[in-house]
Amino acid sequence: QVQLVESGGGLVQAGGSLRLFCAASGRFILINTMGWYRQAPGKQRELVATVTRGGTTNYADSVKGRFTSSRDNAKNTVALQMNSLKLEDTAVYYCNAEVFASGTIDAWGQGTQVTVSS
């Protein structure tokens, strides 16, 4: 079993910053790609950012230049620094990880709410 636990969501004014954090625990061999997705009310879940084990990052066009994701392989954690937040960034943010255990597991966290107010 693999568990992903997010923290750091909350309410922030437009233009402000938040930092999300996700920690993986359980029994596994290693974690390949870790990332963040979000889902706004009435919309599909969408990619925000991913980080490979080697540190290569990929960002959605809508967050490039504002969000930065980083990870600590030794601690099995990934963070998402969100700056210059916009109203449209309001969503539930989910941590995701490709985990190698007895097989390959696509693990998800429970989600953390980010609300940007005007």
C-alpha positions as CSV (number, residue, x, y, z in Angstrom):
1,Q,0.0,0.0,0.0
2,V,1.1,3.5,-0.8
3,Q,-0.2,6.6,0.8
4,L,0.1,10.2,-0.5
5,V,-0.7,12.9,2.0
6,E,-1.0,16.6,0.9
7,S,-0.9,19.7,3.0
8,G,-0.6,23.4,2.6
9,G,-3.8,24.4,0.9
10,G,-6.0,27.2,2.0
11,L,-7.5,30.6,1.2
12,V,-5.3,33.3,-0.3
13,Q,-5.9,36.6,-2.1
14,A,-5.2,37.0,-5.7
15,G,-1.5,37.8,-6.3
16,G,-0.5,35.8,-3.2
17,S,1.4,32.6,-2.7
18,L,0.9,29.2,-1.3
19,R,3.1,26.1,-1.0
20,L,1.7,22.7,-1.3
21,F,3.5,19.6,0.1
22,C,3.0,15.9,-0.5
23,A,4.6,13.0,1.3
24,A,4.6,9.4,0.2
25,S,4.7,6.5,2.6
26,G,4.2,2.8,2.6
27,R,6.0,-0.2,1.1
28,F,7.5,0.4,-2.3
29,I,10.7,0.1,-4.2
30,L,11.0,3.6,-5.6
31,I,8.9,6.5,-7.0
32,N,9.3,7.6,-10.6
33,T,7.4,10.7,-11.6
34,M,5.6,12.8,-9.0
35,G,3.2,15.5,-9.8
36,W,0.3,17.7,-9.1
37,Y,-3.1,17.8,-10.8
38,R,-6.1,20.0,-10.0
39,Q,-9.8,19.9,-10.5
40,A,-12.1,23.0,-10.4
41,P,-15.8,22.7,-9.9
42,G,-17.5,21.5,-13.0
43,K,-14.2,20.8,-14.8
44,Q,-12.1,17.8,-15.5
45,R,-8.9,17.1,-13.6
46,E,-5.9,18.7,-15.3
47,L,-2.2,18.4,-15.1
48,V,-0.5,21.2,-13.2
49,A,3.1,20.0,-12.9
50,T,5.3,16.9,-12.9
51,V,8.8,16.1,-11.7
52,T,10.7,13.1,-12.8
53,R,13.0,11.2,-10.5
54,G,15.9,12.9,-12.3
55,G,14.4,16.3,-11.6
56,T,13.0,17.2,-15.0
57,T,9.9,19.3,-14.7
58,N,6.9,19.9,-16.9
59,Y,4.2,22.5,-16.3
60,A,0.8,23.4,-17.7
61,D,1.0,26.5,-19.9
62,S,-1.4,28.2,-17.5
63,V,1.0,28.0,-14.6
64,K,4.4,28.4,-16.3
65,G,6.4,31.2,-14.7
66,R,4.2,31.2,-11.6
67,F,4.4,27.7,-10.2
68,T,7.5,25.7,-9.3
69,S,7.6,22.0,-8.4
70,S,10.5,20.3,-6.6
71,R,11.1,17.0,-4.9
72,D,13.2,15.2,-2.4
73,N,13.9,11.6,-3.5
74,A,15.4,10.6,-0.2
75,K,12.3,11.7,1.7
76,N,9.8,10.8,-1.1
77,T,8.2,14.2,-1.0
78,V,7.2,16.7,-3.7
79,A,6.3,20.4,-3.2
80,L,4.5,22.9,-5.4
81,Q,5.3,26.6,-4.8
82,M,2.5,28.7,-6.2
83,N,3.1,32.4,-6.7
84,S,1.0,35.2,-8.3
85,L,-2.1,33.2,-7.7
86,K,-5.1,34.0,-9.9
87,L,-8.8,33.4,-9.3
88,E,-8.8,30.6,-11.9
89,D,-6.2,28.7,-9.8
90,T,-9.0,27.9,-7.4
91,A,-9.4,24.1,-7.3
92,V,-8.7,20.9,-5.4
93,Y,-5.1,20.0,-5.9
94,Y,-4.1,16.4,-6.0
95,C,-0.7,14.8,-5.6
96,N,0.2,12.0,-7.9
97,A,3.0,9.5,-8.0
98,E,4.1,6.6,-10.2
99,V,5.2,4.1,-7.7
100,F,7.1,0.9,-8.3
101,A,6.2,-1.8,-5.8
102,S,5.3,-5.4,-6.7
103,G,3.9,-3.7,-9.8
104,T,3.4,-0.2,-11.0
105,I,1.0,1.9,-8.9
106,D,-0.6,5.1,-10.0
107,A,-1.1,6.7,-6.5
108,W,-3.2,9.7,-5.6
109,G,-3.6,11.8,-2.5
110,Q,-6.9,12.9,-1.0
111,G,-6.6,16.4,-2.4
112,T,-6.2,19.8,-0.8
113,Q,-8.4,22.8,-1.4
114,V,-6.8,26.0,-2.8
115,T,-9.1,29.0,-2.9
116,V,-8.0,32.3,-4.4
117,S,-10.2,35.3,-3.6
118,S,-10.4,38.7,-5.2
